[in-house]
Structures are given as C-alpha cells and as structure tokens.
Amino acid sequence: MSQSVNHQETKLIHAAGNGKGDPITGAVNPPIYLSSTFHQKRFDTFGDFDYSRSGNPTRQVVEEKIAELEGGARGLAFASGMAAISSAFFLLSAGDHVVVTKDVYGGTYRFVTEVLNKYEIDYTFVDMTDLDAAAQAIQSNTKVVYMETPSNPCLNITDLSALIRVAHANNCLAFVDNTFMTPLFQNPIALGADLVLHSATKFLSGHSDIIAGLAVTKTTELGEKLAFIQNSFGSILGAQDAYQLIQGIKTLGTRMRQSTKSAEKIANFLETHPIVKDVYYPGLTTHPGHTIHRSQSTGYGAVLSFKLPTKKATKAFVENVQIPVFAVSLGAVESILSYPATMSHAAMPKEERDKRGITDGLLRFSVGLEHVDDLLADFVQALNYAKATLTEQEELIGKAAY
C-alpha cells in the first residue's frame, strides 16, 4: 500500500492490492478460486498453494487485507467468529490460566466454561472496567488476558492500553475481540495487543449473508502458531465466503459511519424516554466509559442496549416494533433487535446473566441503514405499547433512572 494512504476508508477498498485489479487479467475483483487442490510443477518444490485447507488465493486476499487494516503481521480467515476465538484459545496448554472479561459474548463464555476446562485450562472472569481487579485476577500460570470492548451486550469499556501493559508486565498475551468497533474505529494492535479477533459475520461483512471469523497477530511468530492450529482443525473460510467478505469490507466505512450517526440519535432519544431504565452506549457522555472509549477509538459504533422495566413491557415492545429484524446477530445493513437472555447469551446460566446486568428487560439494538427518523418513529409507537403494559409503580421504575 502506498505510504501516502493514511485513512482506513481508502485501505478498506485498496488494501491487499485488489483495488488495482487482478495482476494477470486486470479484473477489479479477485478471482474466486473454487479449487480444493493445486497442480505442483516440480517434484521436490511446491508452489505457494497445494491444498485449500492450508491456503487459498481468494482467502489470502482477505487475510492480507485484515492484517493491513489492523496493523498486524499475519491475518487468518476462519469459518466463523467462534472458530477464530476457539483456535486462539488453543494456543494455551494444559495447566494454563486465562483471565476473561466478565461480560463476554455468550459463545465465548460457553467455550471457556465448557470446553477449555476439559483440557485442564482454568479461567477467571473479572470486571475489566476495574483495572485493579483485573490485575489481581492474574495468577502465576496466567497466559492470556482476554478483552472485549465495548463488551457484548452491556457495552462496558476496558482501558486497552492500561490493561495490555498489565498483561505484558505479567508475561501474558493480550487478546482483544474488536467485533463491535472494527478496524475503522479501533486498532488494538497499535495499543499493544498481541492478537485481535473479529466475528466478520457482523460489520465487516455487513449483509447477513455469510458466517466468518478473522484473527490478526502482532507478530509473524504468533501468526505461524495460530496458522498451525487452524490448519490442524481445518477451520478455514471457504473461497466463496472469502470473496463476499472482501466485497463487504469495501463498504464498511460508509456503512459504519452512517449507522453510528443514527445510533447516536437513537441512544439520546432512549435516554430521555420516561419508561427506559438504562441505556448503554459509549457515545453518551453519561456512559461511565465514555472518556476512555474516546481516547482509544475514533467512533462510538452502531450497537446500543437498553432496559425496559419488565419482561412484559419488553415483550410488548418487540412484538410491536415494525422495522428491525428480531434476530440473532448484528452489524448488518438492516437494523437487528436482539434479546440477549434467549439469544446471544442463552448459553449463560440466568444467575450469571443477572450478575452481568443481562436481565429480562435488556434489549440489544444494532442500527442499520434505514432512515433514522423512520426508526425513531417506530420506536415511539412500540414504546407506547410497552408503556401500556406497565402499572403506575412499574412506570416509575423507568422514570427513577432520571
């Protein structure tokens, strides 16, 4: 990439050289190499590709692109976000310990608590908004500090630079799930992270049409170790999905900025609504992590969460809102409304959800590209239905937040 290119929006389109076209044909888009195997021209010297589990030219384009966007040495494309996360955790060995952010994505929680422990790898969940508590959770056998900021679904903010310094001071690797912010708004490797993870199904793809995961390592050495695990498991992204992901990444800048602009308006509206208990969005000055987030990110993102006073009111809101899709996932051109208790965090026991603020009244909203005025009008009418379910005392629960 040219030294004169300093903005991510340009890199999103031209990183990995595909913006200038295929070097052989000049095609603007990279070819989709739907081939499982590759002819070797010599008996004792193989070419760059031999079998698509180990490497595919289309997949290589997206891997080089995400590495350049995140400022890392090696990028790897996986069959899903959880494939990337799980493979990263398998850099650990029996007897190791990992410190994980308390309010982590439900699939990550499930893997840590129900899979890692089978391999004698121990774990501690900790509130990473409390730097002292996070530091105290590190043990003599801790090898990884796993961060997610903003966290899913309550959008808590971890001070990446500070906690990464703590991790490194204790000879730990620092892993960061950067799904919500994407490399457009946040670059953990520049802040010292050793490995960055993405559910590329979400904002990077942006169209609810593929399942994909990405990982970027700070060093070539760590990248080679992770590539060995990926090749051993066979958890690779197929060529067709890699191509679609490349196309999605090209429009990330425009999509993310527009959705973020709308999210800011919706969050401010919800914060003043009388029956909404709490609003979680780092763009709000009332958010406890607002200042830290601004120091390490260049945008607030397109995801927010909010609480209604009762499960009955939440149900009424969901059943009467018209525009958003009510579904698992986030980060698409269409707005997606989710109910974490039975969707993203269903794998987490209720008592654990409650500890993390994932209550029966919590909704997560991923803002798409619909006109914000239509979304706001839709929320107004749906909230009226929710309000109609409340007793006078229950309504006061929402007002008490303000």
C-alpha positions as CSV (number, residue, x, y, z in Angstrom):
1,M,0.0,0.0,0.0
2,S,1.3,3.5,-0.8
3,Q,2.9,5.4,2.1
4,S,0.5,8.3,1.2
5,V,-2.6,6.4,2.2
6,N,-3.3,7.2,5.8
7,H,-7.1,6.7,6.0
8,Q,-8.8,3.4,6.7
9,E,-11.6,4.2,4.3
10,T,-9.1,4.0,1.4
11,K,-7.5,0.9,2.8
12,L,-10.8,-0.8,3.1
13,I,-11.1,-0.7,-0.7
14,H,-7.5,-1.0,-1.8
15,A,-5.7,-3.0,1.0
16,A,-4.0,-6.2,-0.3
17,G,-3.7,-4.7,-3.7
18,N,-7.1,-5.9,-5.0
19,G,-8.3,-2.4,-5.7
20,K,-5.9,-2.2,-8.7
21,G,-7.2,-5.5,-10.1
22,D,-6.0,-9.0,-10.6
23,P,-2.3,-8.8,-11.8
24,I,-3.0,-11.3,-14.6
25,T,-6.3,-10.1,-16.1
26,G,-6.8,-6.7,-14.5
27,A,-10.2,-7.8,-13.1
28,V,-11.2,-5.3,-10.4
29,N,-12.4,-8.1,-8.1
30,P,-10.2,-11.0,-7.1
31,P,-11.0,-14.4,-8.7
32,I,-12.9,-17.0,-6.6
33,Y,-10.6,-20.0,-6.6
34,L,-13.0,-22.8,-6.2
35,S,-10.3,-25.5,-6.1
36,S,-9.5,-27.9,-3.3
37,T,-6.1,-28.8,-4.7
38,F,-3.4,-27.2,-6.9
39,H,-1.0,-28.8,-9.5
40,Q,2.6,-28.7,-8.5
41,K,5.0,-28.1,-11.3
42,R,8.1,-29.7,-9.7
43,F,8.7,-33.0,-8.0
44,D,10.6,-31.6,-4.9
45,T,9.5,-27.9,-4.7
46,F,5.9,-27.0,-4.1
47,G,4.3,-23.7,-5.0
48,D,2.5,-21.2,-2.7
49,F,-0.7,-23.3,-2.7
50,D,-1.1,-27.0,-2.5
51,Y,-4.4,-27.7,-0.7
52,S,-7.1,-25.2,0.2
53,R,-7.3,-26.1,3.8
54,S,-3.7,-24.9,4.1
55,G,-4.1,-21.9,1.8
56,N,-6.4,-20.5,-0.9
57,P,-5.6,-17.4,-3.1
58,T,-9.1,-15.9,-2.5
59,R,-8.8,-16.4,1.2
60,Q,-5.3,-15.0,1.2
61,V,-6.7,-11.7,-0.2
62,V,-9.0,-11.2,2.8
63,E,-6.3,-12.3,5.2
64,E,-3.8,-9.8,3.9
65,K,-6.5,-7.1,3.9
66,I,-7.4,-7.6,7.5
67,A,-3.8,-7.7,8.6
68,E,-3.1,-4.4,6.9
69,L,-6.2,-2.8,8.3
70,E,-5.4,-3.9,11.9
71,G,-1.7,-3.2,11.5
72,G,-0.6,-6.8,12.2
73,A,1.9,-9.2,10.8
74,R,-0.5,-12.1,9.9
75,G,-4.2,-12.4,9.2
76,L,-6.2,-15.6,9.2
77,A,-9.7,-16.2,8.0
78,F,-11.9,-18.8,9.8
79,A,-15.2,-20.5,9.2
80,S,-16.8,-18.4,12.0
81,G,-16.1,-15.9,14.7
82,M,-16.2,-18.7,17.3
83,A,-13.8,-20.8,15.1
84,A,-11.3,-17.9,15.3
85,I,-11.8,-17.4,19.1
86,S,-11.6,-21.1,19.9
87,S,-8.5,-21.5,17.8
88,A,-6.9,-18.6,19.6
89,F,-7.6,-20.2,23.0
90,F,-6.0,-23.4,21.8
91,L,-2.7,-21.5,21.9
92,L,-2.9,-22.3,25.6
93,S,-1.7,-25.6,27.2
94,A,-2.9,-27.8,30.0
95,G,-2.2,-26.1,33.3
96,D,-2.6,-22.6,31.9
97,H,-5.0,-20.0,33.2
98,V,-6.8,-17.2,31.3
99,V,-8.4,-14.0,32.6
100,V,-11.6,-13.1,30.6
101,T,-13.7,-10.0,30.7
102,K,-16.8,-10.7,32.8
103,D,-19.4,-9.6,30.3
104,V,-18.1,-11.5,27.4
105,Y,-20.1,-12.8,24.4
106,G,-22.2,-15.8,25.3
107,G,-20.5,-18.1,22.8
108,T,-17.1,-17.2,24.2
109,Y,-18.4,-17.8,27.8
110,R,-19.7,-21.3,26.7
111,F,-16.3,-22.2,25.1
112,V,-14.3,-21.1,28.1
113,T,-16.5,-22.8,30.7
114,E,-17.5,-26.0,28.9
115,V,-14.6,-26.7,26.6
116,L,-11.4,-25.2,27.9
117,N,-11.9,-26.8,31.3
118,K,-11.8,-30.3,29.7
119,Y,-8.2,-29.6,28.7
120,E,-7.3,-28.5,32.2
121,I,-7.1,-24.8,31.3
122,D,-8.5,-22.7,34.2
123,Y,-10.2,-19.3,33.9
124,T,-11.3,-16.3,35.9
125,F,-14.0,-13.8,34.8
126,V,-13.4,-10.3,36.0
127,D,-14.9,-6.8,35.6
128,M,-12.3,-5.3,33.3
129,T,-13.6,-1.8,33.9
130,D,-11.8,-2.2,37.2
131,L,-8.1,-2.2,36.3
132,D,-7.1,-3.2,39.8
133,A,-9.5,-6.2,39.9
134,A,-8.3,-7.3,36.5
135,A,-4.6,-7.1,37.6
136,Q,-5.4,-9.1,40.8
137,A,-7.1,-11.8,38.8
138,I,-3.8,-12.7,37.1
139,Q,-2.1,-15.7,38.6
140,S,1.3,-17.2,38.2
141,N,0.1,-19.6,35.5
142,T,-2.0,-16.9,33.6
143,K,-1.0,-16.9,29.9
144,V,-3.8,-14.8,28.3
145,V,-5.8,-11.7,29.2
146,Y,-8.9,-11.7,27.0
147,M,-10.7,-8.4,26.4
148,E,-13.8,-7.4,24.7
149,T,-14.5,-3.7,24.4
150,P,-17.2,-2.4,24.0
151,S,-18.5,-5.6,25.7
152,N,-21.5,-7.6,24.5
153,P,-24.2,-6.7,25.3
154,C,-23.8,-4.0,28.0
155,L,-21.1,-2.1,26.2
156,N,-18.7,-1.8,29.1
157,I,-15.4,-0.2,28.2
158,T,-11.9,-1.6,29.0
159,D,-8.9,0.7,29.1
160,L,-7.0,-1.3,26.5
161,S,-3.6,0.4,26.8
162,A,-3.6,0.2,30.6
163,L,-4.7,-3.5,30.8
164,I,-2.4,-4.6,28.0
165,R,0.5,-3.1,29.9
166,V,-0.5,-5.0,33.0
167,A,-0.8,-8.2,30.9
168,H,2.6,-7.8,29.4
169,A,4.2,-7.0,32.8
170,N,2.9,-10.4,33.9
171,N,4.2,-12.2,30.8
172,C,0.7,-12.7,29.4
173,L,-0.6,-12.3,25.9
174,A,-3.3,-9.7,25.3
175,F,-6.3,-10.8,23.1
176,V,-8.9,-8.3,22.0
177,D,-12.3,-9.0,20.4
178,N,-12.7,-6.0,18.1
179,T,-16.0,-7.0,16.5
180,F,-18.1,-4.0,17.6
181,M,-15.6,-1.3,16.7
182,T,-13.9,-2.9,13.6
183,P,-10.5,-1.6,12.4
184,L,-12.3,1.5,11.2
185,F,-12.8,2.8,14.7
186,Q,-10.3,0.9,16.9
187,N,-6.9,-0.7,16.4
188,P,-5.9,-2.7,19.4
189,I,-2.5,-3.8,18.0
190,A,-1.5,-0.2,17.9
191,L,-2.3,-0.1,21.6
192,G,-0.1,-3.2,22.2
193,A,-2.5,-6.1,21.7
194,D,-0.9,-9.4,20.6
195,L,-4.0,-10.8,18.8
196,V,-7.2,-9.2,17.5
197,L,-10.4,-11.2,16.8
198,H,-13.5,-10.5,14.8
199,S,-16.8,-12.1,14.1
200,A,-16.6,-11.0,10.5
201,T,-20.2,-12.2,10.1
202,K,-21.1,-8.8,11.6
203,F,-20.0,-5.4,10.5
204,L,-17.1,-6.5,8.3
205,S,-19.5,-8.5,6.1
206,G,-22.4,-6.2,6.8
207,H,-25.1,-8.1,4.8
208,S,-26.3,-11.0,6.9
209,D,-25.2,-13.4,4.2
210,I,-22.1,-15.2,5.4
211,I,-20.6,-16.7,8.6
212,A,-16.9,-15.8,9.0
213,G,-14.2,-15.1,11.6
214,L,-10.9,-13.2,11.4
215,A,-7.8,-13.1,13.6
216,V,-4.8,-10.8,13.3
217,T,-1.5,-11.4,15.2
218,K,1.0,-8.7,16.1
219,T,4.0,-10.9,15.2
220,T,4.8,-13.4,12.5
221,E,5.8,-16.0,15.1
222,L,2.4,-15.9,16.8
223,G,0.7,-15.9,13.4
224,E,2.5,-19.1,12.5
225,K,1.4,-20.8,15.7
226,L,-2.2,-19.8,15.1
227,A,-2.0,-20.9,11.5
228,F,-0.8,-24.3,12.6
229,I,-3.8,-24.7,14.8
230,Q,-6.2,-23.5,12.1
231,N,-4.7,-26.0,9.6
232,S,-4.9,-28.8,12.1
233,F,-8.5,-28.1,12.9
234,G,-9.4,-27.3,9.3
235,S,-11.5,-24.3,10.5
236,I,-11.0,-22.2,7.3
237,L,-13.1,-19.8,5.5
238,G,-14.3,-21.0,2.1
239,A,-13.4,-19.2,-1.1
240,Q,-16.9,-18.1,-2.0
241,D,-17.4,-16.6,1.5
242,A,-14.0,-15.0,1.4
243,Y,-15.0,-13.2,-1.8
244,Q,-18.2,-12.0,-0.3
245,L,-16.4,-10.8,2.8
246,I,-13.9,-8.8,0.6
247,Q,-16.9,-7.1,-1.0
248,G,-18.5,-6.3,2.4
249,I,-15.3,-4.8,3.8
250,K,-15.1,-2.4,0.9
251,T,-18.2,-0.6,2.0
252,L,-17.5,-0.7,5.8
253,G,-16.5,2.9,6.1
254,T,-19.7,4.3,4.6
255,R,-22.0,1.7,6.3
256,M,-20.4,2.1,9.8
257,R,-20.3,5.9,9.8
258,Q,-24.0,6.2,8.8
259,S,-25.1,3.6,11.2
260,T,-23.1,5.2,14.0
261,K,-24.6,8.6,13.3
262,S,-28.1,7.0,13.6
263,A,-27.2,5.1,16.7
264,E,-26.1,8.3,18.5
265,K,-29.5,9.9,17.8
266,I,-31.4,6.8,19.0
267,A,-29.4,6.4,22.1
268,N,-30.0,10.1,23.0
269,F,-33.7,9.6,22.4
270,L,-33.9,6.5,24.6
271,E,-32.0,8.2,27.4
272,T,-34.8,10.7,27.7
273,H,-37.7,8.4,27.4
274,P,-39.7,8.0,30.6
275,I,-40.1,4.2,30.7
276,V,-36.5,3.3,29.6
277,K,-34.5,2.3,32.7
278,D,-30.9,2.3,31.3
279,V,-29.2,3.0,28.0
280,Y,-25.8,1.5,27.3
281,Y,-23.9,3.3,24.5
282,P,-20.3,4.7,24.8
283,G,-21.3,7.8,22.8
284,L,-23.4,9.1,25.7
285,T,-21.5,11.4,28.0
286,T,-23.3,9.7,30.9
287,H,-21.7,6.4,30.0
288,P,-19.0,5.6,32.6
289,G,-16.5,4.5,30.0
290,H,-17.2,7.4,27.6
291,T,-13.8,9.2,28.2
292,I,-11.7,6.1,28.0
293,H,-13.5,5.0,24.8
294,R,-12.9,8.3,23.2
295,S,-9.2,8.0,24.0
296,Q,-8.8,4.7,22.2
297,S,-11.4,4.7,19.5
298,T,-12.4,7.1,16.7
299,G,-16.1,6.3,16.7
300,Y,-18.8,5.0,19.0
301,G,-20.2,2.2,16.9
302,A,-23.7,1.2,15.8
303,V,-24.7,-1.1,18.7
304,L,-26.6,0.1,21.8
305,S,-28.5,-1.7,24.5
306,F,-31.4,-0.5,26.7
307,K,-33.5,-1.9,29.5
308,L,-37.3,-1.7,30.0
309,P,-38.8,-2.1,33.5
310,T,-40.4,-5.5,33.0
311,K,-40.2,-8.6,30.8
312,K,-43.9,-8.0,29.8
313,A,-43.1,-4.5,28.6
314,T,-40.0,-5.8,26.7
315,K,-42.2,-8.4,25.0
316,A,-44.8,-5.8,24.0
317,F,-42.0,-3.6,22.5
318,V,-40.5,-6.5,20.5
319,E,-43.9,-7.6,19.2
320,N,-44.9,-4.1,18.1
321,V,-41.8,-2.7,16.6
322,Q,-42.1,-2.9,12.8
323,I,-38.8,-2.1,11.1
324,P,-36.0,-4.0,12.8
325,V,-35.4,-7.7,12.3
326,F,-35.8,-9.5,15.6
327,A,-33.0,-12.0,15.3
328,V,-29.6,-13.2,16.5
329,S,-26.6,-11.3,15.2
330,L,-25.8,-7.7,14.5
331,G,-23.8,-5.4,12.2
332,A,-25.9,-5.6,9.0
333,V,-27.5,-3.1,6.7
334,E,-30.8,-4.0,8.2
335,S,-31.4,-3.0,11.9
336,I,-31.4,-6.0,14.1
337,L,-33.1,-6.1,17.5
338,S,-32.0,-8.9,19.9
339,Y,-33.0,-10.3,23.2
340,P,-29.7,-11.3,24.8
341,A,-31.2,-13.5,27.5
342,T,-32.5,-16.0,25.0
343,M,-30.2,-15.2,22.0
344,S,-26.6,-14.2,22.3
345,H,-26.3,-15.2,25.9
346,A,-28.6,-18.1,26.1
347,A,-25.7,-20.4,26.9
348,M,-25.0,-18.4,30.1
349,P,-27.0,-19.5,33.2
350,K,-29.6,-17.0,34.4
351,E,-27.7,-16.3,37.7
352,E,-24.6,-15.5,35.7
353,R,-26.6,-13.3,33.3
354,D,-28.1,-11.4,36.2
355,K,-24.6,-10.7,37.7
356,R,-23.6,-9.1,34.4
357,G,-26.8,-7.0,34.0
358,I,-28.2,-9.2,31.3
359,T,-31.7,-9.0,32.7
360,D,-35.1,-10.0,31.3
361,G,-35.7,-6.3,30.3
362,L,-32.5,-5.9,28.3
363,L,-32.6,-5.5,24.5
364,R,-29.6,-5.0,22.2
365,F,-30.1,-2.9,19.1
366,S,-27.8,-3.0,16.1
367,V,-28.6,0.1,14.0
368,G,-28.7,-0.5,10.2
369,L,-29.0,1.9,7.2
370,E,-32.7,2.7,7.4
371,H,-33.6,6.4,7.7
372,V,-33.1,7.3,11.4
373,D,-36.4,9.2,11.5
374,D,-38.3,6.1,10.5
375,L,-36.5,4.1,13.2
376,L,-37.3,6.7,15.8
377,A,-41.0,6.9,14.9
378,D,-41.1,3.1,15.0
379,F,-39.6,3.1,18.5
380,V,-42.0,5.7,19.7
381,Q,-45.1,3.7,18.8
382,A,-43.6,0.4,20.1
383,L,-42.6,2.1,23.4
384,N,-46.2,3.3,23.7
385,Y,-47.3,-0.4,23.6
386,A,-44.7,-1.2,26.2
387,K,-45.9,1.6,28.4
388,A,-49.4,0.4,28.2
389,T,-48.4,-2.9,29.9
390,L,-46.9,-1.1,33.0
391,T,-48.6,-0.4,36.3
392,E,-48.0,3.0,37.8
393,Q,-45.3,1.7,40.1
394,E,-43.5,-0.1,37.2
395,E,-43.6,3.0,35.1
396,L,-41.9,4.9,38.0
397,I,-39.0,2.3,37.8
398,G,-38.1,3.7,34.4
399,K,-38.5,7.4,35.5
400,A,-36.4,6.8,38.6
401,A,-33.3,6.3,36.4
402,Y,-33.5,10.0,35.6
